[in-house]
Amino acid sequence: MGRVTELRLLPWLSAEGKPCFLAPGDGGGIVSRLADETEARQLAVGRDVLGSAREVLEDPLSPNAEVRYAAIRLSECLADVLRVAESRGRRLPVADGD
């Protein structure tokens, strides 16, 4: 195994809606720790929202507004989880020669 991708994709967007990146370090800096905590919180929220959405979607009498709200929250959480996955995937070691 070899190098790690140079920049870390952070779990938030800039004020302009653009991706934010962190220059490499030892992983112990304030921004790196904040990113780790934010990712953990995003994953936990995603689990909670998924549980709530399942309850709404399993009830055939759920009002349309509740179903719509569940879908909106699920899509927000999916975007967060995909960003976390991309960020972590970028930090995986790359095999030499690849």
Secondary structure, DSSP 4 states (H G I P E B T S, - for coil): -----SSEEEEEE-TTS-EEEE----S-SHHHHHHHHHHHHHHHHHHHHHHHHHHHHH-TT--HHHHHHHHHHHHHHHHHHHHHHHHHHHTSPPPTT-
